[in-house]
Amino acid sequence: VHQSGHNSGVIHSGIYYTPGSLKARLCVRGATLAYEYCEKKGIPYKRCGKLIVAVEQEEIPRLKSLYERGLKNNVRDLSIVDAKGIREREPYCRGIMALDSPYTGIVDWRMVALRYGKDFEEAGGAVVTEFEVSDIAMVKESPAGNPEGMKYPIAIRDKKGNEVQCRYVLTCGGLYSDRLSQISGCSPEPRIVPFRGDYLVLKPDKHYLVKGNIYPVPDPRFPFLGVHFTPRMDGSVWLGPNAVLAFKREGYHLYDFNAQDFADALSFRGLQKLIFRNVTYGIGEMYRGVFLGAQIKILQKYIPELSLSDVLRGPTGVRAQALDRDGNLVDDFVFDGGVGDLGSRVLHVRNAPSPAATSSLSIAEMVADEVESRFTL
């Protein structure tokens, strides 16, 4: 539950994504399935809504384009509201126009992920932890006297020498999806580069400032979404995150460092190109991560009453960002496998960025169909 246990906890409605893309289709269906699943399993959630707020005139055309995109994606109950409508929904938020998405909600995705694991076990599966995969290979010899031949021809081994044998392999490795692909002899690209996001939290006596999710209008000049206000199921309110290169794939703290992870990231031509194109943005993200006043200044555009004394440093998450060799963020889901005896028995979920938690059940439907087709089950 690494990424899912450290994300913002939002159930996204599917506004941002290119119409017709996997992201758009899987998110819209996934949100519906997520609400249904939570109802069925008794997992608490809140449909608290989201405002995407324009605070500058130049943002209004982009906001209206988002609205049109959301309609094309069949997002439920979208509407555009003016400054008065913003205040009616978020009394302390200021803006000139906003996109209102009442179908957006929040849930504890860690709780959901653990429930998925329990469902899997109840269906007859086994969840094995502390199993760091070091090798995926075909078993060399068939057991003697077995007339059926090799029933479980693939061996998955960990660094401690433990082994699991199976007929087929499906990987959903998140921060390690590219390495799992390489281990199995499949393509090393897209590469995963970890980005850490640091959140601030509102002090409890200031929770009244935020009722639902408050997001900025995305700026296409920059690779990430920008800071936002997110209420949590435990009653807390997170502000952020920023986005800075993590020096370790599971680097949730500022000084976490892993030499291999760091070298792999910096030696990748794609990351070098991304950094070169976004030097100013990257320096700004690092500056705001250190000097909270700079982060607060941005947040005050939306809630002017917010002050530095109202916040504390909060939790962090690590985003498994897939990059291609030209330095482009891989924006959609990527599924692939390989060729030969091993590659033809492996399916990799290579890139499942936000809104992957929201889309998890619809992704599962698609993966199940792909597994059935690819492995002729």
N, C-alpha and C positions, 0 to 999 in steps of 0.2 A: 504493500500500500504506500509506496514511496510517493509517486506523483499525485495519486488520488487522495492520499492522506495529508497532503500539504497544499492542495489547491484552494481556490477562493470559495468553493462550496456552492457555486451557482448552477442552476439548471437553465441552460441557455435556450432561447426560443428559435434561433436560426436566422437572425437578421443580416449578419455581416457577410455571408458567404456567397460566392458567385453562383447565380441561378443555374441549376442543372449539375453542379459539382457534387461529388460524394459528400463533402462537408455539409452542404445545404440539405441534401435529401436525408442523410443519416441523422443530422441534428434535429430537424423538424419531427421526424418519426421518433427519434430517440427520446425527445422531451416528453412526448405522449406516453411512450412505454415506461419512462422513468417514473412519472406520476402514478401510472397504473401499478407498477411494481411496488412502489412505496405504500400505496393503499393496501395492496394484497398482503404485504409482509409486515405491516404495522410500523413502518419506518417513518418517523416524523419529518415533515417538510413544511415549508411555507411558500405560498404563491404570492410573494410580496411585490412583484413587478420590478420594472427597470425603466429609468428615464435616460435617454442619450441626449445630453444637453448641449446646445449651441450657445456659447457665450460671446461670440464675435459674428458680425454680419457675414464675413467671408466663409463661415462654416455652414451657413444655411443651405447653399446648393448641395453640399456633400450630405447634409442631413436629409434633404428631400430625396437624394439619390438612394440613400439607405432605406428610406421608406418604400420607394419603388422596388428596390431589391427584395425587401422583406415581403412585399405583396406577391412578387413573382415566386418566392420560396414558400408561399402559403403559410406564413407565420400568422398565428391566431391573434385577433383583436388589436392589431396595430392601429395607432392614430397619431396625428401630429397635434401638439398642444402649444398654445402661446405662453407668454410669461405668467399670465394669471393661472392657466392650467398647471404650470409647473409648481406654483406656490400652493395650489389646492392639494397637489399630491405630495409635495415636499416643501413644507412651510419655510424652511431655512435655506433652500436652494434658490439661486438666482441664475437666470438665463433668459434669452430672448425667444427661444423656440426649442422644443424638445420632441423626440420620438418616444411615445409611451408604449411600453410592452408589458401589459398586465399578466401575460402568460409566463413570464420569467419568474423563476423561484429560487429557493435555496434549500440545501439538504447537506447532511454530513456524509460526504462521499466515502470517507473511511468506513463508516458504518455500513454503507451500501456494499462496498467491496468485500468486507468481511462476511456479509450476508450471501454474496455471490459464492464465496468459498464454501460456506455451509451448505448452500444448495448443491454445489458440486459434490461434496462428500455424501450428502443424502442420496444423490443419484448413483452412488457407487464409486466415485472417484476418490483419489487420495491427494491431499495437499502436502507437499514436502518443502520445508523451508531450510535455510542454511545449506543450500545446494548450489554452489557457484560453478556453473558449467565450464569445463575446460576443453571438452572434446565431444563432437558428434560424428559418429562414423558407422560404417557398415560392419556388422559382426563378420569376422573372417571365415569362420567355419560353422557348418550346420551341426547341431547335436547328433551324435552317433545314434543310428537306429531310429531316427525320426522320419517316417515315410512321408510326412507332409512337407518336408524340407524346413526352411527357416521361417517359422511363424512370426518371430519378432526380430527382424534383421537389423534393426538400428540400435546402437548402444550410445547412451548419453552418460558421460562420466563427469564427476566433479573433481576438484583439486585434492580431495581427501581420498580419492580412490573408489568412492561409491559409484555404482552403476545402475542405470535403469534401462531396460530393453523394451522396445516398442515397435509397432508396425509403421506408424507415421508420426511426424513431428509438426506441431503448430507452435510457433514462437510469438510471444507478445512481450518483447523484452524492454520496451520503454527506453531508458537511458543506455541500455546495452544492446539494442536491436541490431545495430550495424555489426557489432562484434559477434553476436550469435550467428548472423548471416555469414560472416567470414569463416567462422569455425566450421560451418557446414559446407563450405566450398562455394557459397553463392556470392553475389555481387557485394562489394564493400560500400557501395553508394546507393542511396544518399547516406552521408556521414552524420552522426549525431554529435552536436556540440551543446554542452550544458550551459544554460543561462540561469543564474540565480535571481530570484525576485524577493526583495525585502519589503515586508509590510510594516506599517505603523498601526497602532490600535488606539481607538478613542478611549479616554478615561471613562469609567462608568457613569460619572455625573454629566457626561456630554453625549450619551447615547441618544438623547432626544433630538439631536441635530439631524439624524438620518433615519428614515422609515424603510425605504427600499433601496435597491441598487441604483447608483448614480454614476453614469459613465460619460466620458468625453466623446466628441465626434472624432473618429479616427482620422489621423493625418497621413495621407499616402506617402509623404516624404520620409516617414520613419518606419522602421521594420516592426515595431511592437505597438500595442494598443494605446498605452498611456495609463496614468493612474486613475483609480476609481474608488468609490465608496461602496463597501459590501457588508451588509448585516449578516451575522452568523446565527446558526441554530442555537448556540449557547447564550445568545443575547449580546455578544460582543460585536464591535464594528471594526472591520479592517479597512485601512486606507493604503492604496498603492496597487500593485508593486512597481518598483523600478525593474530594470533588466540589465544585468551586468554578467560578463563572462565568469563562470564558476571554474575554479582551478581543480575541481574534482567532480566526477560525475554524480556523486551523492554529497556534494559540498554544500551543506545547509548553513554553514557558518563562514564568516568572513575569512578566517585563516585556515580553513580546510584546504589541503593540498595533496595531490597525488601526481607524482612525476610522470607516469605513463599517460594519464588523462590529459595533463597539461601539454605534454609534448605532442600527443596525437592531435589535439585541437589546434595548436599554433602552427604545426607543420602542414596542416591541411590548406591547400591553395584556396579553397572556397571560403574559409574563415578569413584568410588574409584579404581577400577581395571585399568581403562584407565589412571588415574593419576599415579598410581604406575608403569605402564609400560613405561610411557613417562615423567618421572620426569625431566630429563635433557633437553629434548625438550621443556617442558612447562616453565621451568625457563628461557631458552633462549628466548622464545617468549615474556615473560614478560620483560626481560632485554632490548630487542630490542624495545619494546613499549615505554620504558621510555627514553632510551639513543639512540637518533636517529642516532648517528654516527655508532653504531653497525648495524643498518638497512641499512644505506648507504653503508657500507663495502660489504654487500652481493649484493646490487644492482650494485655496481661498477664492479662486475665480468662480467656484461653484457654491461654496458655503462661506461667505465673507466673515461670519462670526467665528470661524475656526481660528485658533491661535496655537502657537508652539507649545504652550503650557497645557494644552488639551490632549496631547498625544504622548504615547510611549513607543519605544521600539518594540516591534512585534515579531511574529514568526516569519519563516522564509520557506520558499519552495524552489524546486529546481525543474526547469522546463527542458525536456528532451527535444531540442530543436534540430530538425533534419535540414541539412544544407546540401545543395548540389555543388559541383566543382567550379561553377561560375559565381558562387557566392550568393545565390538566390535562396531565400527561405522556401523550403518545400511546403506549400500551403495546403495540400490536400492529403488525404490518406493514401498510403502506398502499401500494396500487398504484392509479394513476389516469391518466387521459389528458384529452383535451378534445374539442371539437366543431369542425366546419368542416374545410376542406381540410387544414390543418396539424394541428390537435388530434386528428383522427381517425387520423393516421398516427404518433402519438407515444404511447408508454407509459412512465410514470415510476414507478420504485420510490422512493416518497417517504419511507418510514420503514422502516429495517431495523436496529433496535437489537439489543443483545445479547439472544439468542445468535445473531446473524446470521452470524458466521463458522462456527459449528457447523452452522447451517442452510443454508449457502451452496449446497450441491448440491441440496437439496430445494427451496430457493427457485428455483434454476435450472430445475428440472423444472416448477414452477408458472408461472414466467415464460414458459418456452417454450410451454406450453399456452395461456397467456393471449395471447401474441403470435400464435400460430397461429389462435386463435379471433377475436381482435380485428381482425387484418389479413387474415383469410380466406386464409391461405397454404395 
